[in-house]
């Protein structure tokens, strides 16, 4: 596991250790009523980011990201693109984690302009990924030839982090 692939980490109060994960998947949503993502990102509470921690070295029962893994080598630079089939994250959650926990806090974007406009919703179970998928992501080059877009972890600065339990069944997430 590389310890520089996650903006967030899980802090174990008992051991006083933080556990970073290989990667984070961020899914951005903006509040109804704003005309665009750009409008929402400048407003307090304008965005919600759903975070899914990803880690290799864990048994992969169903490869949720199999299609992504097959196509990722075709997008190794910022000037390449490839349409990739969608994946059913909700059905994965239902199947393996029908009762789970989320952490929630109000914070900022992790990239400039770093505005305080984000409600973070962090899905606590770690989703297993293959070593191959992790390696393919680390090959991607960003705008300045960099291969990481991870901001150093920030202090909470008085923010309250709340833990919420979520229970679901197949019908609640898949209409």
C-alpha positions as CSV (number, residue, x, y, z in Angstrom):
1,X,0.0,0.0,0.0
2,X,1.3,3.4,-0.9
3,X,0.6,5.8,1.9
4,X,0.2,8.9,-0.3
5,X,-3.0,8.1,-2.2
6,X,-5.6,9.4,0.1
7,X,-6.7,12.9,1.3
8,X,-8.3,11.4,4.3
9,X,-7.3,8.7,6.8
10,X,-9.0,6.7,9.5
11,X,-7.7,7.6,12.9
12,X,-8.0,4.8,15.5
13,X,-8.5,6.5,18.9
14,X,-7.4,3.4,20.8
15,X,-4.0,2.9,19.0
16,X,-3.5,6.7,18.2
17,X,-2.5,5.7,14.7
18,X,-3.8,7.0,11.4
19,X,-4.5,4.5,8.5
20,X,-4.2,6.1,5.1
21,X,-5.6,4.2,2.1
22,X,-4.2,3.5,-1.4
23,X,-6.7,5.8,-3.1
24,X,-9.9,7.7,-2.7
25,X,-12.7,8.0,-5.2
26,X,-14.5,11.3,-5.0
27,X,-18.0,11.7,-6.5
28,X,-19.1,15.3,-6.7
29,X,-22.7,16.5,-6.5
30,X,-24.0,20.0,-6.5
31,X,-27.1,21.3,-4.7
32,X,-30.3,21.6,-6.7
33,X,-30.9,25.3,-7.5
34,X,-27.4,26.1,-8.7
35,X,-27.0,26.3,-12.5
36,X,-23.6,24.6,-12.5
37,X,-20.8,23.0,-10.5
38,X,-18.9,26.2,-10.8
39,X,-21.8,28.2,-9.2
40,X,-22.2,25.7,-6.4
41,X,-18.5,25.4,-5.5
42,X,-18.4,29.0,-4.4
43,X,-21.4,28.7,-2.1
44,X,-21.3,27.3,1.5
45,X,-23.0,23.9,1.4
46,X,-23.1,24.0,-2.4
47,X,-21.4,20.7,-2.9
48,X,-21.6,17.2,-1.5
49,X,-18.6,14.9,-2.1
50,X,-19.1,11.2,-1.6
51,X,-15.8,9.5,-0.7
52,X,-15.0,5.9,-1.2
53,X,-11.7,4.6,0.2
54,X,-10.0,2.0,-2.1
55,X,-7.2,-0.3,-1.1
56,X,-5.3,-3.2,-2.7
57,X,-4.1,-6.2,-0.8
58,X,-7.6,-7.1,0.2
59,X,-9.5,-10.0,-1.3
60,X,-11.5,-8.8,-4.3
61,X,-14.7,-10.8,-4.4
62,X,-16.4,-9.0,-7.3
63,X,-14.2,-6.7,-9.3
64,X,-16.4,-3.7,-9.3
65,X,-13.9,-1.8,-11.5
66,X,-13.1,-4.5,-14.0
67,X,-14.1,-2.3,-17.0
68,X,-12.1,0.6,-15.7
69,X,-9.1,-1.6,-15.2
70,X,-9.2,-2.8,-18.8
71,X,-9.4,0.7,-20.2
72,X,-7.3,2.8,-17.9
73,X,-4.0,2.3,-19.7
74,X,-5.5,4.2,-22.6
75,X,-5.7,7.4,-20.6
76,X,-2.2,7.9,-19.2
77,X,-2.0,11.6,-19.9
78,X,-4.3,14.7,-19.7
79,X,-4.7,14.8,-23.4
80,X,-6.2,11.3,-23.7
81,X,-9.8,10.2,-23.0
82,X,-11.8,7.0,-23.2
83,X,-15.4,6.3,-22.5
84,X,-15.6,3.7,-19.8
85,X,-18.7,1.7,-18.9
86,X,-20.5,2.7,-15.7
87,X,-20.3,0.5,-12.6
88,X,-23.1,-0.2,-10.1
89,X,-21.7,1.1,-6.9
90,X,-25.1,1.0,-5.2
91,X,-25.5,-2.7,-5.9
92,X,-22.0,-3.4,-4.6
93,X,-22.9,-1.5,-1.3
94,X,-26.1,-3.4,-1.0
95,X,-24.4,-6.8,-1.5
96,X,-21.4,-6.5,0.8
97,X,-22.3,-3.8,3.2
98,X,-26.1,-3.7,3.9
99,X,-25.4,-2.1,7.2
100,X,-22.5,0.4,7.2
101,X,-21.2,3.7,8.5
102,X,-20.4,7.1,7.1
103,X,-18.5,10.0,8.5
104,X,-19.8,13.5,7.7
105,X,-18.3,16.9,8.1
106,X,-18.4,20.4,6.5
107,X,-15.1,21.3,4.8
108,X,-13.4,22.7,1.8
109,X,-12.5,21.6,-1.7
110,X,-9.2,19.7,-1.9
111,X,-8.0,21.8,-4.9
112,X,-7.8,25.5,-5.6
113,X,-9.7,27.6,-4.8
114,X,-10.2,25.4,-1.7
115,X,-13.5,27.1,-0.8
116,X,-15.4,26.1,2.2
117,X,-18.4,24.8,0.2
118,X,-18.3,21.0,0.7
119,X,-20.3,18.6,2.8
120,X,-18.0,15.5,2.9
121,X,-19.7,12.1,3.2
122,X,-17.1,9.4,3.7
123,X,-18.1,5.8,3.2
124,X,-16.2,3.9,5.9
125,X,-15.9,0.4,4.6
126,X,-12.9,0.1,2.3
127,X,-13.6,-1.1,-1.2
128,X,-11.0,-3.7,-2.4
129,X,-9.3,-3.0,-5.7
130,X,-6.7,-5.1,-7.6
131,X,-3.0,-4.3,-7.5
132,X,-3.3,-3.9,-11.3
133,X,-5.8,-1.1,-11.0
134,X,-3.8,0.7,-8.4
135,X,-0.6,0.4,-10.6
136,X,-2.5,1.8,-13.6
137,X,-3.7,4.8,-11.7
138,X,-0.2,5.6,-10.5
139,X,1.0,5.7,-14.2
140,X,-1.3,8.6,-15.0
141,X,0.5,11.8,-15.6
142,X,-1.2,15.1,-14.7
143,X,-0.7,18.6,-16.1
144,X,2.9,19.2,-14.9
145,X,4.1,15.6,-15.3
146,X,3.1,15.0,-11.7
147,X,1.5,11.7,-10.9
148,X,-0.4,12.7,-7.7
149,X,-3.1,15.2,-7.0
150,X,-3.2,14.5,-3.2
151,X,-3.3,17.5,-0.9
152,X,-1.6,17.0,2.4
153,X,-4.1,16.2,5.2
154,X,-5.4,19.3,6.9
155,X,-6.2,19.9,10.5
156,X,-9.9,19.8,11.5
157,X,-9.7,23.4,12.7
158,X,-12.7,23.0,15.0
159,X,-14.8,21.0,12.5
160,X,-17.1,18.4,14.0
161,X,-16.9,14.9,12.4
162,X,-20.1,12.9,12.8
163,X,-20.5,9.2,12.3
164,X,-23.8,8.0,10.8
165,X,-25.1,4.4,10.6
166,X,-26.8,3.5,7.3
167,X,-28.9,0.4,6.8
168,X,-30.2,-0.5,3.3
169,X,-31.9,-3.2,1.4
170,X,-31.8,-3.9,-2.3
171,X,-35.0,-1.9,-3.1
172,X,-33.8,1.3,-1.4
173,X,-30.9,2.0,-3.7
174,X,-31.9,0.3,-6.9
175,X,-35.4,1.5,-8.2
